[in-house]
């Protein structure tokens, strides 16, 4: 699709909400590919993910922020994650609050509403999106919508299922009509600003969470240590899984290396679909008791250790 430059519209849209509200699922549905990892574990998204979508004459850059919650003041990672989420809102013109209506509205959502009231900017639009509407009765859904709109003066409310895609097109139509007039900042086929090395590491981290989320805490990270492109198009990727306890290493490796093999296989299969080539993936596990205090670990995600 070619759009005359005089008709182009462009804008940044922030997706915010408490952990597991469905922000990453919604973003992946809009973009049509995985640009943000999804798992049942809290604090899965650690960094702001920029993804680009085109709707009619509008180019929309989505900022998928980490889930917002009441961070433990003594936990550096939690403070950095929450600070990153609020920083992601600063330069956006439309803020979309995503709420999971399949469960009781939590304390974190109220914290977000209170913060939005304090920081309200007349130059921004504030939108409410009620997600997972397929899991709730209509009367209860309308009651939640009423209460949230009484709590904050949202410009518009949308009800959808990010996983199934129902209602997403209505949201996109609204965003396309309401971003500012202005030239596109990216080529039409540009999908995300996430570096490939980081995206590959995030895919593996997702597999760890999905396969082991009952056995290990979120206090782990994955880093792509080596990336080699071959002449035939294949890619060789070496990744290190950092954890802070020896006991967790045994769980990740599994009996006879069975679990790390399963994690690697699932990650490799997804990466091959993502990058459309053969992937040679090697995973290593390293115990580092103080990795959560290492500024280099945080800088990979664009987080500020001292937030």
GIDANOR-V231800 format. One record per pair of residues at least 4 apart in sequence whose C-alpha atoms are under 6 Angstrom apart, sorted by the first residue. I is the first residue (numbers start at 1). J is the second residue. D is the distance in whole Angstrom. If there is no record, write none. Layout:
i->[I,I]
j->[J,J]
d->[D,D]
This chain:
i->[8,8,8,8,9,9,9,9,10,10,10,10,10,10,10,11,11,11,12,12,12,12,12,13,13,13,13,14,14,14,14,14,15,15,16,16,17,17,17,17,18,18,18,18,18,19,19,21,21,24,26,28,28,28,31,45,46,46,47,48,48,49,49,50,50,50,50,51,51,51,51,52,52,52,52,53,53,54,54,55,58,65,66,68,69,71,71,80,80,80,80,93,94,94,94,95,96,96,97,97,98,99,99,100,102,102,116,126,126,127,127,127,128,129,129,129,130,131,131,132,133,133,149,160,160,161,161,197,201,201,201,204,205,207,207,208,209,220,220,221,221,222,222,223,223,224,224,225,225,226,226,227,227,228,228,229,230,234,234,234,235,236,236,237,238,238,239,240,240,240,241,242,242,243,243,244,244,244,250,252,252,253,253,253,254,254,264,271,272,272,272,272,298,299]
j->[57,58,182,183,58,180,181,182,58,59,60,179,180,182,184,60,179,180,60,61,62,92,93,62,92,94,95,62,63,89,95,96,64,96,65,97,67,68,97,98,67,68,69,108,109,42,67,99,100,36,162,32,33,34,53,66,66,81,301,64,65,63,64,62,63,192,193,61,62,191,192,60,61,191,192,59,60,58,59,176,176,85,85,82,108,78,79,303,304,305,307,124,124,125,126,126,127,128,128,129,129,130,131,131,135,136,120,154,155,154,155,156,157,157,158,159,159,160,161,161,160,161,153,166,167,165,166,224,222,223,224,267,222,211,263,212,213,242,243,241,242,240,241,239,240,238,239,238,239,237,238,236,237,235,236,235,234,277,278,279,279,279,280,281,281,282,283,283,284,285,285,286,287,287,288,287,288,289,254,259,260,257,259,260,258,259,268,275,276,277,278,279,303,303]
d->[5,6,6,5,4,6,4,5,6,5,6,6,6,5,6,5,5,6,6,5,6,5,6,5,5,5,6,6,5,6,5,6,5,5,6,5,6,6,5,5,5,5,6,6,6,6,4,6,5,5,5,6,5,5,6,5,5,6,5,6,5,6,5,6,5,6,6,6,5,5,4,6,5,5,6,6,5,6,5,6,5,5,5,5,5,5,6,6,6,6,5,5,6,5,6,5,5,6,5,6,5,5,6,5,6,6,5,5,6,5,6,5,5,6,5,6,5,5,5,5,6,6,6,6,4,6,5,6,5,6,6,5,6,6,6,6,5,6,5,6,5,6,4,5,5,6,4,6,5,6,5,6,5,6,5,5,5,6,5,6,5,6,5,5,6,5,5,6,5,6,5,5,6,5,6,5,5,4,6,6,6,5,5,5,5,5,6,6,5,5,6,6,5,6]
